[in-house]
């Protein structure tokens, strides 16, 4: 993102008429208004980024003053506005895309029909309020095909299984690693029991004993791929958690069946899984 010496836009970042202009544009052309608002929001984020960079930079100029900082902040605000109107970093277009998907869900179904048509109450969009869920959307897309197969065999909506993987792996950001530091593909935190003949890895994990969290070293299964992980997961659920089978989109029922069967020791596990599933459902709704 580069800039000439001074902003070339005739519009000022600080414009008291800006809101009225947006309202008028919204009445005339809602599509253009959505893009305009998205660009304003992108400019705001860009300005915050510049502000943070300024604050993190050591100050050595003895001539620095509050007035100089004020004008520098105004300059940064104008630059942010100009960059956004010249294309920005692409965030505005992403916001508009999400708005379009909410207005017409069929747009998303055209891009990924099999996964989302299999979700009775779901279609897609993205993220959570914290922004972590933008990564959540790509996480769900990455697991879509494997989730479909496992979900069909279990009689459970794919988004519930993706939510379970998200809970156990931190949306894929906290994967279980093997001894070599490679991904174990163990999305569901499945431990290596005595009957497990495959590869394993030992990691420090949190277990709840008498309601108290404790750190322990446990042995977990290692898979060669996510496909293998989903296949083993579906097989495990059928064998040991039969009450979870056939729950459909009932994430709460599925989660309670897992907890009552001893899938996890966290007393809040069922609630956490149900909350993640609902969060994902809302993202897809």
VEXTINU-587320 format. One record per residue (C-alpha): y, x, z. Coordinates in steps of 0.1 Angstrom, whole numbers, padded with zeros to 4 digits, always signed. Layout:
# VEXTINU-587320
YXZ
...
***
This chain:
# VEXTINU-587320
+0000+0000+0000
+0031+0018-0012
+0067+0009-0014
+0099+0020-0032
+0128+0032-0011
+0141-0002-0003
+0128-0038-0007
+0136-0053-0041
+0131-0089-0031
+0161-0111-0029
+0146-0131-0001
+0152-0120+0034
+0124-0119+0059
+0147-0136+0085
+0156-0168+0067
+0164-0199+0088
+0159-0220+0057
+0123-0208+0052
+0106-0236+0070
+0126-0263+0051
+0117-0246+0018
+0080-0246+0027
+0082-0283+0036
+0098-0291+0003
+0072-0271-0016
+0044-0288+0003
+0056-0321-0010
+0060-0309-0045
+0029-0287-0049
+0004-0284-0019
-0015-0256-0036
+0015-0234-0040
+0026-0243-0005
-0007-0232+0010
-0004-0198-0007
+0032-0194+0005
+0022-0201+0041
-0008-0178+0038
+0015-0150+0026
+0039-0156+0055
+0010-0153+0079
-0002-0121+0061
+0033-0107+0064
+0033-0114+0101
+0000-0096+0106
+0012-0066+0085
+0044-0064+0105
+0024-0064+0137
+0003-0036+0123
+0035-0016+0115
+0048-0023+0149
+0017-0010+0166
+0017+0021+0144
+0054+0028+0154
+0046+0024+0191
+0016+0047+0188
+0036+0074+0172
+0052+0100+0196
+0090+0100+0196
+0107+0134+0194
+0142+0124+0180
+0168+0127+0207
+0190+0103+0187
+0165+0075+0191
+0181+0044+0206
+0174+0007+0212
+0197-0002+0183
+0179+0022+0159
+0146+0007+0169
+0159-0028+0163
+0170-0020+0128
+0138-0001+0121
+0119-0033+0132
+0140-0054+0109
+0132-0030+0080
+0095-0032+0087
+0097-0069+0088
+0114-0070+0054
+0088-0045+0040
+0060-0067+0053
+0075-0097+0036
+0079-0078+0003
+0044-0064+0003
+0029-0098+0009
+0048-0114-0020
+0037-0085-0042
+0001-0091-0036
-0004-0079+0000
-0038-0068+0011
-0057-0099-0001
-0058-0117+0032
-0036-0145+0020
-0059-0153-0009
-0088-0154+0015
-0070-0180+0037
-0063-0201+0006
-0099-0199-0004
-0109-0213+0030
-0085-0241+0026
-0099-0249-0008
-0134-0250+0006
-0124-0274+0034
-0108-0297+0008
-0138-0295-0016
-0171-0283+0001
-0188-0284-0033
-0170-0252-0043
-0191-0233-0017
-0223-0251-0026
-0218-0239-0062
-0217-0203-0050
-0247-0205-0026
-0266-0237-0032
-0301-0231-0018
-0290-0219+0017
-0264-0245+0024
-0281-0274+0007
-0309-0269+0032
-0285-0274+0061
-0280-0311+0067
-0248-0307+0086
-0236-0275+0071
-0218-0259+0043
-0198-0227+0044
-0166-0211+0052
-0159-0184+0078
-0148-0171+0107
-0141-0177+0143
-0107-0177+0159
-0111-0141+0169
-0118-0129+0134
-0151-0116+0143
-0166-0144+0126
-0154-0134+0092
-0181-0107+0096
-0202-0136+0109
-0200-0152+0075
-0212-0122+0056
-0239-0117+0083
-0251-0153+0076
-0251-0147+0038
-0271-0115+0042
-0298-0133+0061
-0297-0165+0041
-0328-0161+0020
-0350-0148+0048
-0337-0175+0072
-0346-0202+0047
-0383-0192+0046
-0387-0189+0083
-0367-0221+0089
-0389-0241+0065
-0421-0229+0083
-0407-0238+0117
-0390-0271+0108
-0356-0258+0120
-0323-0256+0102
-0316-0221+0089
-0282-0219+0107
-0300-0221+0140
-0322-0191+0132
-0291-0172+0120
-0274-0180+0152
-0303-0167+0172
-0302-0134+0152
-0264-0133+0158
-0268-0137+0195
-0294-0110+0198
-0278-0085+0175
-0241-0092+0181
-0237-0105+0146
-0255-0074+0133
-0230-0050+0149
-0253-0040+0178
-0287-0034+0161
-0317-0020+0180
-0321+0016+0167
-0353+0035+0165
-0358+0071+0178
-0343+0085+0146
-0312+0063+0149
-0322+0040+0120
-0320+0002+0121
-0352-0013+0135
-0344-0046+0117
-0354-0063+0150
-0328-0090+0148
-0343-0112+0175
-0348-0086+0203
-0386-0091+0202
-0404-0067+0226
-0436-0048+0218
-0464-0066+0237
-0499-0051+0241
-0511-0069+0210
-0484-0053+0188
-0499-0027+0165
-0467-0017+0146
-0439+0008+0153
-0419+0007+0184
-0387+0020+0200
-0375+0023+0236
-0340+0013+0245
-0319+0004+0275
-0315-0034+0278
-0303-0059+0303
-0328-0081+0321
-0321-0107+0348
-0342-0106+0380
-0335-0133+0406
-0303-0142+0386
-0290-0106+0388
-0285-0084+0357
-0303-0051+0358
-0305-0023+0333
-0340-0014+0322
-0358+0006+0295
-0379-0017+0274
-0401-0012+0243
-0392-0032+0212
-0408-0038+0178
-0396-0019+0147
-0398-0036+0113
-0395-0022+0078
-0372-0050+0067
-0354-0081+0077
-0381-0101+0058
-0408-0086+0080
-0387-0094+0111
-0382-0131+0101
-0419-0134+0093
-0430-0120+0126
-0404-0141+0144
-0416-0173+0128
-0452-0164+0137
-0442-0157+0173
-0423-0190+0177
-0453-0209+0164
-0477-0192+0188
-0457-0191+0220
-0429-0216+0218
-0444-0246+0201
-0418-0269+0216
-0391-0252+0195
-0409-0261+0163
-0396-0291+0144
-0362-0292+0162
-0343-0294+0129
-0305-0289+0135
-0309-0296+0172
-0298-0261+0184
-0297-0272+0220
-0333-0284+0220
-0344-0253+0202
-0326-0230+0227
-0340-0249+0257
-0375-0246+0243
-0371-0209+0240
-0357-0204+0275
-0383-0226+0292
-0410-0206+0274
-0396-0174+0288
-0380-0159+0256
-0352-0144+0277
-0344-0138+0314
-0307-0147+0311
-0303-0180+0330
-0275-0189+0305
-0294-0179+0274
-0300-0215+0261
-0263-0223+0265
-0252-0191+0248
-0276-0197+0218
-0265-0233+0215
-0228-0222+0216
-0233-0196+0188
-0252-0221+0167
-0224-0246+0171
-0199-0219+0163
-0218-0211+0131
-0222-0248+0122
-0184-0253+0125
-0179-0222+0103
-0201-0238+0077
-0187-0273+0081
***
